[in-house]
Amino acid sequence: MIHFVGAGSGAVDLITVRGKQLLEQADVIIYAGSLVNPELLTYKKTSCQVYNSAYMTLEEVIEVMEEAESRQLQTVRLHTGDPCLYGAMKEQMDILEEKNIPYKVVPGVSSFCGVAAALKAEYTLPGVSQSVVITRMAGRTPVPERESIRSFAKHKATMVIFLSMSLLKELQQELIEGGYEKDTPAAIVYKATWPEEQVFHCEVQSLYETARENNITKTALIVVGNILDSGYNRSELYNPAFTTEFRQGKEV
């Protein structure tokens, strides 16, 4: 059995209980060494074989999985955050299905959740924004034109931007030309939930300068939106005058 496991956003104790148990039981671990906290490997048993996929191709990863399966070993494919986001998981699963190799997926705490925690922010504030756009700038991996930063920016929803630190100057321009005001609140969060976590508040027009001044070039997410600095409406769910399935509203 192959288990795709989300390692969480960085802190070792943010892996799920199930994920930790699978790491402890695994005979083979293939981990995304460029992003996954290596301290998670302390959970492995002594006899476990460990492979760093940062140095491997897709074909080499599958070869290790096939070999382990032929020997009836338990394999954990350890992805950063939650593997459903920018994890290149689908291409692995498709090949496993072709080869009739069983697999399961264990979700993890995505870094965009870790970023919200670092910012002490709620992405969906009543009266401000009820949508979260998770996206990236087009780079070596293309982005469909209909999903460009500029096209999303016109909605002015909360935006969480991955994998774009090397393109901040272009990102800043796309956000403004797409519809965000220059002074829209923004933040850069470096290594959310890791011991070296850093948070930098700024505005859309100063994203590039903020990163440059603080020497942040990678392993950071960008958040844009008025949820970072805005008034909001109280939740109706906890309004004493609001009737729910569980309680009757009362006039106040």
Steps between C-alpha positions, in 0.01 A plus 500: 500500500617850414386781730521858377536697823475875550791601722334820617614858469836461670479448876566135580202471734257625234503170313175309552484212748439263208794641308733456797385141551567419136849651520571282802381188317656569160762274347573758229463880513529722194492860618507839327833603645496853364195593709414238762643552848771230531427467873191300401738218409575452870167313515626225268616160616870414476458258211304744283646591160486874429509672161512874434281571197668839446770304317264260322289496187140379491619176341754442778236563768267246338783250470561517876127458564479199266798334660359552849161365395657190345658430840170567681640803681309803627593823320433859605526771237542807721388825338522850642183659640204321347589307184189622316659846457795525261607150603535331157305212655256425219768384257628254760153365578419451132810285448426299814149433371639386166728260684221385738695615804266599788534839663326733743525871574538654845430875509726749673494857631570719196741788530220742412338396829830544681529848349156599631606383845822702479301809399229434758266553209164367386486471121121519483386804697126582476444813299859502369575179313336159486733346243866397499695480175799265524722554199848569367678711242577339167866406486673184379165336572239680286167623632187505278425856383151481655674445837749784478569712807354795311171321431461391862595844634187663356290310756698651791445183702759378748795363303771261618785474253742207491829450315542860387775660706738519204236692301389753761555809286281353226249370754466844658426656162248230406310546827472876452413488131247226573302708746654515848565853625868571557446536874314169539641321807741216425739276688798277430535202734830315494500135611168508682496278814875426474726621785641766263156635403492871410201723421523824302194724463494743209278623214464361150712785363789413733512120474820494296682754719393325819641169381820663373560695820459185710688270262204264454546319169319167539298274733244771565134560418333828416157599631303786347166640613309729730456220755847600622393846611129571487181529694255212460150389586430286803420137419125436487552147632583632847265797490249458791219616268582237236305171503691182415425128499629484856358811670222754469599860438396761756440870457768714663 
